[in-house]
Amino acid sequence: MKHGEYVFKVRSYECGADGLATMPCICNYLQEAASLNAEELGFSKSNFDAAGGNVSWVLTRLALKMNRYPKWEDDVVVETFPRGGRRIVAWRDFIIKSADGETLGLATSEWMIIDLATRKVAPIPFEVLALAGDCPASVLGLEPFTARLKFPGGCDGEPLRFRAQHSHIDLNGHVNNVHYIEWMLEPTGGRRVSELEVVFRSETFADDEVLVATVRDADGSTFHRVFAPDGRDHVVARTR
């Protein structure tokens, strides 16, 4: 496995009212670290572009557990590495650390490659899987993802409505994954969460309307759903 370490300084605009980095801020660090490591290893979007391929990585699942959130002006070190995969999915893990080496959080993720013209899934190149090696256990254990994460139905209050802005669109031509996390957390009123599991199921484009529903579970967790007006799921998630 080819590890990379990347340092991010927490900016004031990445913090909540409590002075701590937000969950979307942490997810942005993970995304950037993944992109930088893929670039160094030769299989980033720009590498694919240079080879004449019109394909790119998309995040399909993420599980994240935070022990402690960093504060404004802290340096955050994100260690990341590819962890193998299979025909159409690849796994990548993250260790989030303070400048002095304290483990602030752990995360694991699942990625696919899509053809940007057809928006269909493409096979993972053999070279990518070979470089990652075979490491079945993630930093969050052998089974880091819920087998079939489902929104239980209903809604605590009326669903919130958002419209995707052009500023939400990323290099892949669709709403970036972190904006979904911002939308789905909005109904919680800024409540800080320590665990996140999210499944990304379909794309959203500029000017699309989305609805956001949340349901608190008896065990204290919260289920989240970001969906289209026609009922199609974009994101299903659970936080604690």
N, C-alpha and C positions, 0 to 999 in steps of 0.2 A: 504494500500500500504506500502511496506517495502522499506524505503529509505536507500541508502548507500552514504557515502561521501568519496572521495578518492583524495589524493593530489599528483600532478605531478609537478616536477620542469622542466622548459623549458631548454633544453640542447642546446649548441651552434650548434650541428649538426641537430637540429630540426628547425632552423631558416633560413629564406631567407636572401638575401643581405641587406634587410632593418632592420635586427636584430629582426624581429618579427617571432613568431611561424608560420609555414605554415599551410594551410588547411589540408593536410594529417597528420601533427602532431596532430592537434586537433582531427581528426577522429580516430587516434590511441588511444588517451586518452579515447574517448568515448567507443571504443571497449574493452579496458582493464577494464574500470569501469564497463561495462555491464557484463564482465566475472567474475569479483570479486564479484559483487552483486549477480549474479546467483549462484556462489559457496557458498556464505553465506546463501542463501535461500534454498539451497539443490537441485537445478536443473541445474547445469552446466554440461559441457561435462564430466568432471571427475566424477561427481555424477552419470550420466547415465552409464559411464563405470563400476563404482563400483557395480551398480545394474545389470550388465550383458547385458546392452543395447548397441547396436552398432549404436547409433544415435548421432546427434549433432545439435547445432543451426547454422543457416545461416542467414545473414542479407539480406533482400529483398528490403527494401526501407529505405531511410534516408532523412530527411529535416533538414537543419541546417541554423541558422541565427546568424551571429556574429555582435555584437555591437562594439567590440574592440578586437584586437588580443593582447595576452600577449607578452612580450619581453623576451629575453635571461635572465635566472636566476630567472624569476618570478615564484612564486608558483601558480599553477592553481588547484582549487577545482572543481571536477566534482561530482555533486549530481545526482543520477539516481534512478529510481524506475520502476517496471513493472506496466503497466496501463491497464491490461485486454487483451481481444482478443476474438477470436472465434475459430471454430473447427480446422483450420490449420494455423492460424496466431496469433501472440502475439505482443503486443505493449509495447514499453519502451521509457520513456522520460528522458531528461537530462537538467540540469541547470549548466552552466559553469560559475564559479565565480573566482574573484581575491581573494587573501588572506584576504583582508579587507571586502569582501562580495559584491563587485560590480558585477552585472550580466554582464559577457562578451558575453554570447551567450546562445541560447536555441536550443534544438534539439529534434526531435521525430523520432522513428524508428519502423520498422515492421520486424518481424523475423518469420522464419519457422524452423521446425525440419525435417532433412532428415535422412533416413537410409543410413549409409555410405557404405553398401555393394551394395544396389540396386540403390543408388542416387535418390530415390523417396521420395516425401514428406510424412511425418508421422503425425498423429494427435497430437495436443498439449495435454499433460496430463492434466486431470481435476484439479489435485492438483495445477498446475501452474496457471491456470486461477482463481481458488478459492483464492489463495494467493494474487494475484494481485488485486482482487476486481473488481469493475466496475467504471471506471472513463472515460466517453466518450470524454471529452474535453482534448486535449493535451496541452502542454505548448505553442504550436503555434496556438491554436484555435481548433474549431470543425472540420474543413476540412483542415488539414495541407498538404495533398498530392493532386496533380493534378490528376483528375479522370483517365485520360488516357494520360500519358506523352508520346509524340511521337517526334521523330526526324523529322524535316520538309523535309529532303532530301537535296541533293546537298552537297557541301563542299567548305569552304573558303580555296582554295589552294589544293594541293595534300594531301591525307590522310597520316598520319605518320604510320610507321610500327614498331612494337616491337615484340620481342620473349620472351615468358614467361620463366624465369629462375627458376632453382630449389630453389634458395633463395627466390622466391616469393611464394612458397607453404607453406600453414599453416597446423594446426592440422587436418583440414578436408580433406587434400589431394588435395586441389585446390588453385588457386591464391587467396590470401587474398584480401578482398574488398578494402583496402586502396591503393593497387597497381593500381587498376583500376582508382582511383581518381588521382593518380600521372600521369598515362598515359593520361587521358582525359584532364588534365590541361596543359600538355606540350605545345600544340599548342598556348596557350594564352601568351607565352613568359614571364611568371612570374607575369602576371597581378593579383593583389590581388582581391579576390571576397569576398562579404559579405553574400551572400546567395547561398545555394547549395540544389538542390533536385535531387536525384539519384535513379534509379530503377535498380536492379541487376536481370538479366533475365536468364543467363545460365553460366555454369562453364567454366573455362579455366584451362588447366593442363600444366605441365612443357613441354617445347619445342614447345608448340602451338604458331602460329603466330597470332597477332591481328593487326587490323587497327584502327586508331583513326581519326575521322572527327569532325569538328566544323563548326557551322554556326552562325553568329551574326544576331540577330533579330532586327526589326525596333525599338522595345521598349528598346533596350540597353542590353537585356539579351543575353546569348550565349547558344546554344544547343550543346550537346556533344554526341558522339556515339562511343563506343568501340565494334568492331564486328569482326567476323571470316572471313577469305577469302571467304567462301561460302555464306556470307551475313547474317549469324545468329547473332542476337544481343546478346552481353554480358551485355552491360550497355547502358542506355539512361539517360541523365541528362540535367539539366539546371542550369546555374549560373548567378548571377547578381553582 
